[in-house]
Amino acid sequence: MSAESIPGLRDRFGSGRRTFRTWRGQRPFWAGLLTLLGGLPIMYFPYAHLTLGSLTVRMATTAGSGSLIIGVLLVVLGLTMWFQASARVFAGVAAILLSLVSLVVSNFGGFLIGYLPALIGGCLACAWAPARKVTASAVPDGTAASVVSDEPAATGIGTDEESTNGRHSAG
C-alpha cells in the first residue's frame, strides 16, 4: 500500500501544509524558531559531559544556573514570538539582550552555537511587521482597484471617536 493508493491522503497533506503556511505567515515564525533553537545549546553545554577518547571534559561552572535561566528564557521568548505576535518587539529586544548576556555567562553563548541564532532571531522579530490588508474599492470609472491599507491585518482595532492623530483621552 502506498500513499498514492490511499484516497484523500494527498489532499489532507496539502491542506495541512497550506494551513501551516497561512499560520506561519501571520507571525515571525523564523525569528521564533531561531530564538528557540539558540536557547537549546546555551542550556545544554554547561551541563554536558564531553568525552574525547578516554578524556572526559566537564563544563559545569557556577554560571550553570545562569545559563539554564538564559536558555529557558530564550526558548520561552521564541514560543512567545510564535503565539503572541503582538509582543514581537519586546520578545525580540529581550532575546537580543539575553543572547548578549550569554556571551559572558554561558561559555561564550554556547560556543557561539546558541548566541548567533538567538541574536539573529531577536533582530528578525524586531524587524518583522504584519502583512498589509488588500481591499478592493470602486474607482469612479467603474473598475475595481486594489488599495493597500497601512493598518496591520491582524490588529482588529478600528477607529473610534476619541482617537485623533494617535492621541487618546484617558477616561
Short mmCIF file of the C-alpha atoms (twelve columns), coordinates in Angstrom:
data_MODEL
# 
_entry.id   MODEL 
# 
loop_
_atom_site.group_PDB 
_atom_site.id 
_atom_site.type_symbol 
_atom_site.label_atom_id 
_atom_site.label_alt_id 
_atom_site.label_comp_id 
_atom_site.label_asym_id 
_atom_site.label_seq_id 
_atom_site.Cartn_x 
_atom_site.Cartn_y 
_atom_site.Cartn_z 
_atom_site.pdbx_PDB_model_num 
ATOM 1   C CA . MET A 1   0.000   0.000  0.000   1 
ATOM 2   C CA . SER A 2   1.404   3.369  -0.947  1 
ATOM 3   C CA . ALA A 3   0.439   6.940  -0.280  1 
ATOM 4   C CA . GLU A 4   -0.989  7.082  -3.795  1 
ATOM 5   C CA . SER A 5   -3.461  4.272  -3.127  1 
ATOM 6   C CA . ILE A 6   -4.989  5.826  -0.002  1 
ATOM 7   C CA . PRO A 7   -7.759  8.138  -1.169  1 
ATOM 8   C CA . GLY A 8   -7.586  11.633 0.233   1 
ATOM 9   C CA . LEU A 9   -4.164  11.363 1.888   1 
ATOM 10  C CA . ARG A 10  -2.578  13.716 -0.609  1 
ATOM 11  C CA . ASP A 11  -5.450  16.182 -0.178  1 
ATOM 12  C CA . ARG A 12  -5.177  16.090 3.621   1 
ATOM 13  C CA . PHE A 13  -1.403  16.584 3.463   1 
ATOM 14  C CA . GLY A 14  -1.773  19.510 1.045   1 
ATOM 15  C CA . SER A 15  -4.497  21.037 3.196   1 
ATOM 16  C CA . GLY A 16  -2.353  20.763 6.324   1 
ATOM 17  C CA . ARG A 17  0.603   22.277 4.510   1 
ATOM 18  C CA . ARG A 18  -1.479  25.235 3.315   1 
ATOM 19  C CA . THR A 19  -2.882  25.740 6.824   1 
ATOM 20  C CA . PHE A 20  0.631   25.720 8.293   1 
ATOM 21  C CA . ARG A 21  1.832   28.153 5.621   1 
ATOM 22  C CA . THR A 22  -1.004  30.552 6.484   1 
ATOM 23  C CA . TRP A 23  -0.274  30.231 10.211  1 
ATOM 24  C CA . ARG A 24  3.440   30.761 9.607   1 
ATOM 25  C CA . GLY A 25  2.802   33.883 7.527   1 
ATOM 26  C CA . GLN A 26  0.864   35.620 10.289  1 
ATOM 27  C CA . ARG A 27  3.702   35.677 12.826  1 
ATOM 28  C CA . PRO A 28  7.509   35.999 12.970  1 
ATOM 29  C CA . PHE A 29  7.980   32.245 12.516  1 
ATOM 30  C CA . TRP A 30  11.666  32.157 11.578  1 
ATOM 31  C CA . ALA A 31  12.552  34.623 14.342  1 
ATOM 32  C CA . GLY A 32  10.835  32.403 16.891  1 
ATOM 33  C CA . LEU A 33  12.457  29.257 15.515  1 
ATOM 34  C CA . LEU A 34  15.966  30.729 15.580  1 
ATOM 35  C CA . THR A 35  15.482  32.129 19.086  1 
ATOM 36  C CA . LEU A 36  14.130  28.800 20.337  1 
ATOM 37  C CA . LEU A 37  16.987  26.865 18.720  1 
ATOM 38  C CA . GLY A 38  19.502  29.374 20.085  1 
ATOM 39  C CA . GLY A 39  18.370  28.708 23.646  1 
ATOM 40  C CA . LEU A 40  18.969  24.954 23.454  1 
ATOM 41  C CA . PRO A 41  22.805  24.904 23.225  1 
ATOM 42  C CA . ILE A 42  23.054  27.664 25.821  1 
ATOM 43  C CA . MET A 43  21.148  25.377 28.216  1 
ATOM 44  C CA . TYR A 44  22.950  22.204 27.163  1 
ATOM 45  C CA . PHE A 45  26.700  22.937 27.193  1 
ATOM 46  C CA . PRO A 46  27.179  23.909 30.862  1 
ATOM 47  C CA . TYR A 47  25.697  20.557 31.916  1 
ATOM 48  C CA . ALA A 48  27.221  18.375 29.187  1 
ATOM 49  C CA . HIS A 49  29.969  15.819 29.681  1 
ATOM 50  C CA . LEU A 50  32.019  15.705 26.506  1 
ATOM 51  C CA . THR A 51  34.127  12.573 26.077  1 
ATOM 52  C CA . LEU A 52  37.178  12.710 23.819  1 
ATOM 53  C CA . GLY A 53  38.694  9.227  23.819  1 
ATOM 54  C CA . SER A 54  39.360  8.444  27.467  1 
ATOM 55  C CA . LEU A 55  39.292  12.113 28.489  1 
ATOM 56  C CA . THR A 56  36.035  13.489 29.952  1 
ATOM 57  C CA . VAL A 57  35.559  17.245 29.812  1 
ATOM 58  C CA . ARG A 58  33.024  18.861 32.156  1 
ATOM 59  C CA . MET A 59  31.942  22.420 31.559  1 
ATOM 60  C CA . ALA A 60  29.843  22.794 34.723  1 
ATOM 61  C CA . THR A 61  30.585  26.050 36.483  1 
ATOM 62  C CA . THR A 62  28.825  28.282 38.955  1 
ATOM 63  C CA . ALA A 63  27.322  30.006 35.939  1 
ATOM 64  C CA . GLY A 64  25.427  26.826 35.052  1 
ATOM 65  C CA . SER A 65  22.251  28.074 36.674  1 
ATOM 66  C CA . GLY A 66  22.559  31.387 34.836  1 
ATOM 67  C CA . SER A 67  22.969  29.504 31.577  1 
ATOM 68  C CA . LEU A 68  19.908  27.413 32.323  1 
ATOM 69  C CA . ILE A 69  17.832  30.510 33.064  1 
ATOM 70  C CA . ILE A 70  19.032  32.297 29.909  1 
ATOM 71  C CA . GLY A 71  18.351  29.231 27.760  1 
ATOM 72  C CA . VAL A 72  14.872  28.682 29.180  1 
ATOM 73  C CA . LEU A 73  14.012  32.366 28.717  1 
ATOM 74  C CA . LEU A 74  15.179  32.246 25.087  1 
ATOM 75  C CA . VAL A 75  13.004  29.180 24.440  1 
ATOM 76  C CA . VAL A 76  10.024  30.929 26.061  1 
ATOM 77  C CA . LEU A 77  10.673  34.093 24.025  1 
ATOM 78  C CA . GLY A 78  10.778  32.007 20.837  1 
ATOM 79  C CA . LEU A 79  7.406   30.490 21.699  1 
ATOM 80  C CA . THR A 80  6.100   33.963 22.565  1 
ATOM 81  C CA . MET A 81  7.060   35.174 19.096  1 
ATOM 82  C CA . TRP A 82  5.019   32.335 17.623  1 
ATOM 83  C CA . PHE A 83  1.900   32.548 19.741  1 
ATOM 84  C CA . GLN A 84  1.786   36.247 20.734  1 
ATOM 85  C CA . ALA A 85  2.845   38.102 17.593  1 
ATOM 86  C CA . SER A 86  1.790   41.409 19.141  1 
ATOM 87  C CA . ALA A 87  4.629   41.104 21.683  1 
ATOM 88  C CA . ARG A 88  7.250   40.555 18.982  1 
ATOM 89  C CA . VAL A 89  9.239   43.747 19.636  1 
ATOM 90  C CA . PHE A 90  9.510   43.082 23.365  1 
ATOM 91  C CA . ALA A 91  10.454  39.446 22.732  1 
ATOM 92  C CA . GLY A 92  12.987  40.480 20.094  1 
ATOM 93  C CA . VAL A 93  14.706  43.053 22.282  1 
ATOM 94  C CA . ALA A 94  14.736  40.635 25.227  1 
ATOM 95  C CA . ALA A 95  16.216  37.895 23.002  1 
ATOM 96  C CA . ILE A 96  18.952  40.254 21.796  1 
ATOM 97  C CA . LEU A 97  19.830  41.265 25.357  1 
ATOM 98  C CA . LEU A 98  19.790  37.682 26.651  1 
ATOM 99  C CA . SER A 99  21.964  36.467 23.791  1 
ATOM 100 C CA . LEU A 100 24.479  39.227 24.537  1 
ATOM 101 C CA . VAL A 101 24.489  38.301 28.231  1 
ATOM 102 C CA . SER A 102 25.020  34.655 27.298  1 
ATOM 103 C CA . LEU A 103 28.414  35.547 25.854  1 
ATOM 104 C CA . VAL A 104 29.676  36.319 29.348  1 
ATOM 105 C CA . VAL A 105 27.623  33.904 31.428  1 
ATOM 106 C CA . SER A 106 27.341  30.770 29.318  1 
ATOM 107 C CA . ASN A 107 30.629  29.627 27.746  1 
ATOM 108 C CA . PHE A 108 30.626  32.275 25.031  1 
ATOM 109 C CA . GLY A 109 26.932  31.818 24.364  1 
ATOM 110 C CA . GLY A 110 27.041  28.064 23.949  1 
ATOM 111 C CA . PHE A 111 30.279  28.379 21.954  1 
ATOM 112 C CA . LEU A 112 28.516  30.812 19.601  1 
ATOM 113 C CA . ILE A 113 26.207  27.977 18.502  1 
ATOM 114 C CA . GLY A 114 23.406  29.427 20.632  1 
ATOM 115 C CA . TYR A 115 24.467  33.066 20.588  1 
ATOM 116 C CA . LEU A 116 24.240  33.650 16.832  1 
ATOM 117 C CA . PRO A 117 20.783  32.125 16.185  1 
ATOM 118 C CA . ALA A 118 19.329  33.863 19.249  1 
ATOM 119 C CA . LEU A 119 20.784  37.212 18.182  1 
ATOM 120 C CA . ILE A 120 19.577  36.844 14.590  1 
ATOM 121 C CA . GLY A 121 16.154  35.650 15.784  1 
ATOM 122 C CA . GLY A 122 15.808  38.676 18.056  1 
ATOM 123 C CA . CYS A 123 16.731  41.011 15.204  1 
ATOM 124 C CA . LEU A 124 14.254  39.307 12.867  1 
ATOM 125 C CA . ALA A 125 11.500  39.658 15.480  1 
ATOM 126 C CA . CYS A 126 12.137  43.390 15.802  1 
ATOM 127 C CA . ALA A 127 12.140  43.815 12.022  1 
ATOM 128 C CA . TRP A 128 9.019   41.720 11.289  1 
ATOM 129 C CA . ALA A 129 5.764   43.508 10.500  1 
ATOM 130 C CA . PRO A 130 2.307   42.051 9.877   1 
ATOM 131 C CA . ALA A 131 1.085   41.812 6.293   1 
ATOM 132 C CA . ARG A 132 -0.882  44.698 4.886   1 
ATOM 133 C CA . LYS A 133 -4.554  44.208 4.161   1 
ATOM 134 C CA . VAL A 134 -5.520  44.496 0.484   1 
ATOM 135 C CA . THR A 135 -9.089  45.593 -0.159  1 
ATOM 136 C CA . ALA A 136 -10.968 46.233 -3.375  1 
ATOM 137 C CA . SER A 137 -12.627 49.585 -3.851  1 
ATOM 138 C CA . ALA A 138 -14.519 51.053 -6.755  1 
ATOM 139 C CA . VAL A 139 -12.844 53.690 -8.893  1 
ATOM 140 C CA . PRO A 140 -15.067 56.399 -10.482 1 
ATOM 141 C CA . ASP A 141 -14.854 54.791 -13.943 1 
ATOM 142 C CA . GLY A 142 -16.484 51.610 -12.602 1 
ATOM 143 C CA . THR A 143 -13.439 49.342 -12.445 1 
ATOM 144 C CA . ALA A 144 -12.184 47.816 -9.224  1 
ATOM 145 C CA . ALA A 145 -8.760  48.717 -7.921  1 
ATOM 146 C CA . SER A 146 -6.868  47.216 -5.041  1 
ATOM 147 C CA . VAL A 147 -5.992  49.537 -2.222  1 
ATOM 148 C CA . VAL A 148 -3.264  48.724 0.253   1 
ATOM 149 C CA . SER A 149 -4.111  49.748 3.773   1 
ATOM 150 C CA . ASP A 150 -1.384  50.901 6.158   1 
ATOM 151 C CA . GLU A 151 -3.151  49.242 9.071   1 
ATOM 152 C CA . PRO A 152 -1.836  45.825 10.115  1 
ATOM 153 C CA . ALA A 153 -4.095  42.997 9.014   1 
ATOM 154 C CA . ALA A 154 -4.384  41.182 12.326  1 
ATOM 155 C CA . THR A 155 -4.955  44.056 14.736  1 
ATOM 156 C CA . GLY A 156 -8.737  44.225 14.685  1 
ATOM 157 C CA . ILE A 157 -8.647  47.719 16.130  1 
ATOM 158 C CA . GLY A 158 -10.993 50.138 14.452  1 
ATOM 159 C CA . THR A 159 -11.157 53.902 14.675  1 
ATOM 160 C CA . ASP A 160 -13.142 55.401 17.485  1 
ATOM 161 C CA . GLU A 161 -14.433 58.865 18.187  1 
ATOM 162 C CA . GLU A 162 -11.863 59.579 20.902  1 
ATOM 163 C CA . SER A 163 -8.809  58.971 18.764  1 
ATOM 164 C CA . THR A 164 -7.380  61.840 16.778  1 
ATOM 165 C CA . ASN A 165 -3.852  61.856 15.418  1 
ATOM 166 C CA . GLY A 166 -2.851  58.922 17.610  1 
ATOM 167 C CA . ARG A 167 -3.898  60.627 20.845  1 
ATOM 168 C CA . HIS A 168 -6.491  59.115 23.140  1 
ATOM 169 C CA . SER A 169 -8.276  60.653 26.088  1 
ATOM 170 C CA . ALA A 170 -7.950  58.688 29.281  1 
ATOM 171 C CA . GLY A 171 -11.351 58.468 30.816  1 
# 
